[in-house]
Amino acid sequence: MDLILLIIIISFAASLRYRSSGPDVEDLNRQTTITINGLFLLLVVFSHFMTYIPMPHDLAKLTRIWMLVKGQLIVTTFLFFSGYGIYVQFEKRGRQYLKTFPKHRLLFLWLKFAVAVTIYLIIGLLAQRPMTLPHVLLSYLGLATIGNSAWYIFIILFLYLLTYLAWELFPTNNRRAIAFIIIGSGVYMLVAGWLLPEYYANTVFCYVAGMLYAHYKTAIEQAVCRNWFRYLTVGLGALIVFAASYLVCAKTSGVIRLASYQIAGIMFAFCFVWLAMRFRIHNPVLAYIGGPGMFSIYILQRIPMMLLKQTGLAGQPVLYFISVLVATLLLGWLFDKAYGTVWSYGIGRRKTSVAS
């Protein structure tokens, strides 16, 4: 499995192209951010896949290390770039963007998630898995799971709702809106850290960090990229802070552990932002995985893993993984097409009735 892991990493490394002009307004454009997210979504699929097979004893040293240290770091760029992108849209479109937020962010995402959960529910019922009604209902909120990945969806829906409230309360004051999100995220971190599994709480501030970076982007890039010495020093410093905070997280518990994990997650995501300041990052395959196909691949990946495990592929992990990846991409594409058609038809019908 080390070979698969290395191929994923090399495919991303091959997408880097040095940009001699340094940072510009497009250095974190959509193609860059979704390519980076594509890398980590592939790593998410790989990591989940490894829980469906016995860890190979041969040629899996790198994989063992990866499974030991990855934690929730592999979703930090998802949160960081989500916060970054939403802030940029508020800057560009203002109140008009806010009006679309309840439907095109909150409702669109939750309904798509609910449809996916229903698919898992049907599979579970057909397989006669024991499920209680409260557990099923909680799964539709992302607070429980019936086979699907759920916790990240709960976090992002909460952050979207918090963002909407922030700009409703402070429509013309971005700093106060961000301050509101910071306070809300802090309260959420403490409550979720107390009541829910740790992974519901330990990366939430990466979203806020993305917004703050968008707000101060020009000033940060000018300071970081003033010269090569400054650029390399900042990169090394980010790695040191990441390593130190991750070490503190590993040796502590409670609020200190949660806070140090937030710092580690932010620094981990920033390392890829730092890379984008000097390199163009684009790979069409990774861009599709981390862009148009991201939600469906993330939420449906376990279905091929569960179904194909019942075949003889489980004894051939490399072929099993390739089959899972191909099936997930196809299933995600079909899911997106079907859901997009239904969603568009619903909106079109509503517009028609309003016009009439």
URKA-V248868 format. One record per residue. N is the residue number from 1. SS is DSSP state (A for helix, B for strand, O for the rest). OMEGA is omega in radians with two decimals (* if undefined). D_CENTER is the distance of its C-alpha to the mean C-alpha in Angstrom with 2 decimals. Layout:
# URKA-V248868
n/ss/omega/d_center
N/SS/OMEGA/D_CENTER
N/SS/OMEGA/D_CENTER
This chain:
# URKA-V248868
n/ss/omega/d_center
1/O/3.06/23.33
2/A/-3.13/23.35
3/A/3.12/24.19
4/A/-3.14/21.04
5/A/3.12/18.90
6/A/3.12/21.08
7/A/3.12/20.88
8/A/-3.12/17.08
9/A/-3.13/17.51
10/A/3.13/20.60
11/A/3.08/19.14
12/A/-3.13/16.77
13/A/-3.14/19.75
14/O/-3.13/21.90
15/O/-3.11/19.83
16/B/3.06/20.84
17/B/-3.09/23.84
18/B/3.13/25.64
19/O/-3.03/26.20
20/O/-3.11/29.53
21/O/3.14/29.38
22/O/-3.07/26.63
23/O/3.04/24.01
24/O/-3.07/24.40
25/O/-3.09/22.91
26/O/-3.05/21.01
27/O/3.01/19.51
28/O/3.10/16.04
29/O/-3.04/16.61
30/A/-3.13/14.33
31/A/3.12/15.40
32/A/-3.05/14.48
33/A/-3.12/10.95
34/A/3.03/10.13
35/A/3.09/12.15
36/A/3.11/10.32
37/A/3.09/6.93
38/A/3.07/9.44
39/A/-3.04/10.76
40/A/3.05/7.96
41/A/3.04/7.40
42/A/3.12/11.17
43/A/3.04/11.25
44/A/3.12/9.38
45/A/3.12/12.05
46/A/-3.10/14.64
47/A/3.09/14.08
48/A/3.13/14.37
49/A/-3.08/17.24
50/A/3.10/19.05
51/A/-3.13/19.52
52/A/-3.14/21.58
53/O/3.01/24.10
54/O/3.13/26.37
55/O/-3.13/25.35
56/O/-3.13/27.65
57/O/-3.09/30.32
58/O/3.04/31.00
59/O/-3.13/28.91
60/O/-3.11/25.85
61/A/3.14/26.16
62/A/3.13/23.05
63/A/3.12/21.05
64/A/3.12/22.54
65/A/-3.14/21.58
66/A/-3.11/17.95
67/A/-3.13/17.76
68/A/-2.97/19.57
69/A/-2.96/17.56
70/O/-3.11/13.86
71/O/3.09/13.12
72/O/-3.14/9.76
73/A/-3.06/9.72
74/A/3.05/7.57
75/A/-3.05/4.29
76/A/3.12/6.34
77/A/3.08/6.07
78/A/-3.11/2.92
79/A/-3.11/5.41
80/A/-3.09/8.26
81/A/3.04/8.40
82/A/3.08/7.99
83/A/3.11/10.82
84/A/-3.08/12.58
85/A/3.14/12.78
86/A/3.12/13.99
87/A/3.12/16.52
88/A/3.12/17.78
89/A/3.07/18.38
90/A/3.11/20.26
91/A/-3.08/22.28
92/A/-2.93/23.22
93/A/3.03/23.84
94/O/-3.04/24.53
95/A/-3.13/25.95
96/A/3.10/25.60
97/A/3.13/21.80
98/A/-3.13/21.98
99/A/-3.12/24.24
100/A/-2.98/21.76
101/A/-3.11/18.91
102/A/-3.09/20.07
103/A/-2.96/20.49
104/A/3.03/18.00
105/A/-3.04/14.95
106/A/-3.07/15.88
107/A/-3.12/18.32
108/A/-3.10/16.79
109/A/-3.09/13.45
110/A/3.13/15.45
111/A/3.12/18.11
112/A/3.09/15.94
113/A/-3.12/14.45
114/A/3.09/18.09
115/A/3.12/19.38
116/A/3.11/17.12
117/A/3.12/18.21
118/A/3.09/21.74
119/A/3.10/21.58
120/A/3.13/20.72
121/A/3.12/23.51
122/A/3.11/25.96
123/A/3.13/25.24
124/A/3.12/25.72
125/A/3.12/28.95
126/A/3.13/30.27
127/O/3.12/29.66
128/O/3.06/31.40
129/O/3.12/28.80
130/O/3.13/29.85
131/O/3.08/27.82
132/O/-3.14/28.93
133/A/3.10/28.64
134/A/-3.14/26.99
135/A/3.12/24.30
136/A/-3.14/23.70
137/A/3.10/23.64
138/A/-3.14/21.14
139/A/3.10/18.84
140/O/3.06/18.82
141/O/-3.09/17.43
142/O/-3.13/14.72
143/O/3.05/17.09
144/O/-3.13/18.30
145/O/3.04/17.69
146/O/3.12/20.21
147/O/-3.11/18.55
148/O/2.96/15.13
149/O/-2.96/11.80
150/O/-2.92/11.86
151/A/-3.12/10.95
152/A/3.14/7.32
153/A/3.09/9.03
154/A/-3.12/11.82
155/A/-3.05/10.18
156/A/3.06/8.72
157/A/3.08/12.15
158/A/-3.12/13.96
159/A/3.06/12.63
160/A/3.12/13.51
161/A/3.11/16.84
162/A/3.12/17.44
163/A/3.11/16.90
164/A/3.12/19.32
165/A/-3.12/21.82
166/A/-3.11/21.69
167/A/2.97/22.69
168/A/3.14/25.13
169/A/-3.09/26.83
170/O/-3.01/26.77
171/O/-3.10/26.66
172/O/-3.10/28.38
173/O/-3.08/27.27
174/A/-3.12/23.80
175/A/3.12/24.50
176/A/3.11/25.49
177/A/3.12/22.49
178/A/3.11/20.16
179/A/3.11/22.56
180/A/3.13/22.26
181/A/3.10/18.45
182/A/3.13/19.00
183/A/3.12/21.67
184/A/3.12/19.80
185/A/3.10/16.81
186/A/3.09/19.53
187/A/3.13/21.29
188/A/-3.11/18.26
189/A/-3.11/17.52
190/A/-3.12/21.19
191/A/-3.13/21.57
192/A/3.10/18.48
193/A/3.13/19.48
194/A/-2.99/22.88
195/A/-3.00/22.38
196/O/3.03/19.18
197/O/-3.00/17.82
198/A/-3.05/16.59
199/A/3.03/12.93
200/A/-2.98/12.92
201/O/-2.85/14.08
202/O/3.09/13.49
203/O/-2.98/10.41
204/O/-3.08/11.04
205/A/3.05/12.94
206/A/3.10/10.31
207/A/3.12/9.94
208/A/3.13/13.74
209/A/3.09/14.02
210/A/3.09/12.41
211/A/3.13/15.05
212/A/3.11/17.72
213/A/3.10/17.14
214/A/-3.12/17.54
215/A/-3.06/20.66
216/A/-2.99/22.23
217/A/-3.07/20.92
218/A/-3.12/24.43
219/A/3.14/26.07
220/A/-3.10/23.55
221/A/3.10/23.79
222/A/-3.14/27.55
223/A/-3.07/27.85
224/A/-3.01/25.68
225/O/3.12/27.14
226/O/3.05/30.71
227/O/-3.08/31.78
228/A/3.13/30.63
229/A/3.12/31.71
230/A/-3.13/29.62
231/A/-3.12/26.56
232/A/3.12/26.94
233/A/3.12/27.81
234/A/3.12/24.69
235/A/3.11/22.54
236/A/3.13/24.62
237/A/3.12/24.44
238/A/3.11/20.64
239/A/-3.14/20.77
240/A/3.12/23.56
241/A/3.10/21.91
242/A/-3.09/18.77
243/A/-3.11/21.15
244/A/-3.12/23.39
245/A/3.10/20.89
246/A/3.10/19.32
247/A/3.09/22.94
248/A/3.13/23.79
249/A/-3.10/20.93
250/A/-3.04/22.33
251/A/-3.10/25.82
252/O/3.10/25.46
253/O/3.08/24.53
254/A/-3.06/24.13
255/A/-3.14/23.21
256/A/3.11/23.70
257/A/3.13/21.20
258/A/-3.11/18.56
259/A/-3.13/19.45
260/A/3.10/19.55
261/A/3.08/16.13
262/A/3.14/14.80
263/A/3.13/16.85
264/A/-3.14/15.77
265/A/3.14/12.02
266/A/-3.14/13.04
267/A/3.11/15.46
268/A/3.12/13.24
269/A/-3.12/10.97
270/A/3.12/14.39
271/A/3.13/15.86
272/A/3.00/13.98
273/A/3.10/15.00
274/A/3.12/18.42
275/A/-3.10/18.48
276/A/3.11/17.86
277/A/-3.07/20.86
278/A/-3.08/23.20
279/B/2.95/21.68
280/B/-3.07/20.77
281/B/3.12/17.71
282/O/3.07/17.77
283/O/-3.03/17.76
284/A/3.13/18.24
285/A/3.11/16.98
286/A/3.13/13.70
287/A/3.08/13.51
288/A/-3.12/14.07
289/A/-3.11/11.55
290/A/-3.14/8.70
291/O/-3.09/10.61
292/O/-3.07/13.07
293/O/-2.94/12.28
294/A/-3.06/8.52
295/A/-3.06/8.94
296/A/3.10/12.17
297/A/-3.13/11.44
298/A/-2.98/8.75
299/A/-3.05/11.26
300/A/-3.00/14.45
301/A/-3.05/14.22
302/A/3.14/16.35
303/A/3.06/19.17
304/A/3.12/20.41
305/A/-3.13/20.04
306/A/-3.05/22.25
307/A/-3.10/24.69
308/A/3.08/25.23
309/A/-3.14/25.79
310/O/3.12/28.97
311/O/3.13/30.30
312/A/-3.09/31.79
313/A/-3.09/28.68
314/A/3.12/27.57
315/A/3.11/30.35
316/O/-2.94/29.06
317/A/-3.12/25.49
318/A/3.11/24.98
319/A/3.10/26.29
320/A/-3.13/24.40
321/A/3.13/21.02
322/A/3.13/22.05
323/A/3.10/23.18
324/A/-3.11/19.98
325/A/3.13/17.94
326/A/-3.13/20.54
327/A/3.14/20.81
328/A/3.11/17.09
329/A/3.14/17.07
330/A/3.13/20.28
331/A/3.12/19.36
332/A/3.13/16.17
333/A/3.11/18.41
334/A/3.13/21.10
335/A/3.14/18.95
336/A/3.13/17.63
337/A/-3.11/21.25
338/A/-3.11/22.73
339/A/3.12/20.45
340/A/3.12/20.74
341/A/3.14/24.48
342/A/-3.14/24.89
343/A/-3.14/22.86
344/A/3.12/24.86
345/A/3.13/28.05
346/A/3.13/27.53
347/A/-3.14/26.99
348/A/3.13/29.87
349/A/-3.14/32.14
350/A/3.13/31.46
351/A/-3.14/32.25
352/A/-3.12/35.37
353/A/3.10/36.58
354/A/3.13/36.08
355/A/3.14/38.01
356/O/*/40.75
